[in-house]
């Protein structure tokens, strides 16, 4: 198993992702610099969280034009599993691998805390080690996590079973109390049409080991490993 973690100027969760992969999946981890257009053969690609290029223009916009992202798009088209976490989700929407946009949080404040989300589908490598409808606890840390898409796109995501996660309360109920950022339809993560690309705002790599306070994020990495 070989994993590439993309590194941009301003990435701050690349090391977290590397450690989670090493602890759960094993194998080799390549810290892939954004300016390199060549990438070795890998089985899994992570576009991690952080503040690529300081988010000075629009979150993920400059990172989306980095040379390495052309290769990520190519690999995704060939079926390699790709997950974009937090800022990585924003980057994946910028390069067109996922639909929609990520806007400022509804209350215009940075959010850094544990949230709860429900597993909406198990039909993907990222979610097949969870249970349908399972409520899991995962940390978030973002200022621009408010997912938005038009009604046609939302209907397509729903009809094609491509909503991976939704924000819920601790007891698994949808509603304002569980949605931390105002995302439309309580969406916390979505899949592409081929189901090999996942974008999500919460950070599973930060809760993949017991000493970190829980293991609810671990199953995502286990699922990708099993699929590989």
MORA-V164305 format. One record per run of one state. SS is the DSSP state (H for helix, E for strand, L for the rest). FROM is the first residue (numbers start at 1). LEN is the number of residues. Records with the same first field share a line. If there is no record, write none. Layout:
SS->FROM-LEN  FROM-LEN
This chain:
L->1-1  8-3  12-2  25-3  34-10  48-2  51-1  56-7  66-1  78-3  86-1  95-6  104-7  120-15  143-3  149-2  160-3  169-15  192-5  201-2  208-1  213-1  215-3  228-1
E->2-6  11-1  28-6  44-4  50-1  81-5  101-3  111-9  135-8  146-3  163-6  187-5  197-4  203-1  209-1  214-1
H->14-11  52-4  63-3  67-11  87-8  151-9  184-3  204-4  210-3  218-10
